[in-house]
Amino acid sequence: MWLDNLRELRIKAGNPSDKVIAEKSGISTRNVARLFSGEIKTPYAETLDHIVKAMGFTLTDIFSETKVVIGDEKLCELKEQVE
């Protein structure tokens, strides 16, 4: 799942705090926390892009090993952008 991959990237990045990711990405600390907690189910591609770049990665890194079928329209669009 993309969220599991995002969490793994966070660990690879040294497990930066929500605040650090927020400062580097320009996304609010609250939204960073909501995203990593799974509260935000369909994030905007731009939001994910800013967050992964703040941790030193790209959107491709989130989806490169994902083998699940994505049924949500927004996530399908996001996956297409990555590919």
N, C-alpha and C positions, 0 to 999 in steps of 0.2 A: 504494500500500500504506500502511496506517496507520502503520507504522514510519517510512517515508520522510517522511510528513507530520509525524510527531512530531519527527524530526530537523530538518526545515525550520523548525518552530516554535522549536526550540532556537536555531537560527541567528538567527531574527528577534528572539529575546529577548536577543541579545548573546552567545550561546554560553556560558552559565553552566556552571561546573564541576559534576561529579557531586556534589561536597560541598555546593555552594551549593543545588542543587536538592534534595538530601537534607534539608538543614537547613530549607528553606522548606516542604517537602512532608510531612515526618515519615516519609518512607520511607528505609530504610537506604541508605547510600552504595553498598554492594555491590549491592543490588537495582536502584538507579538505573543503575549501570554495566551490570548484566546486561540490563536492559531496552533501553537504547540500543544495546548491542552486538548485540542480536537473540537473545541466549541464552534469554530468556524469550519464548516463542512465543505464549502465551495469558495475558496479564496480566489481573488482576482489574480490572473497571471502576473500582472505588474507587481502586485504585493509580494507574491512568492519570489519573483525575480529579484526584487530589492533585498529581501531577507537572505536568500541564498548567496547573493553577491556580497552582502555584508559579512558573511561567514567564509568567503573565499571560494565559492563554488558557483555552478551554473544550474539552470533548470534541467539541463540534460542529466546532471548528476542525480537528480531526484527520480527521474523516470527511466534511467538507463537500464535498470534491472527489474523494473516493475512488470510483473507478469499477470496482473489482474485485468479483468475487463471493466472498463470504466463506463458506467451507465448514465452518469449525470452529464447533462448537456454542457455546463460550464467547464467541467473537468475534461470532457472530450475535446473541447476547443483548446484548452490549455495543452493537452497532450499533442494535438496537431501542431501547435506553435513550436513545441519542443522538437518534434520530428522534422 
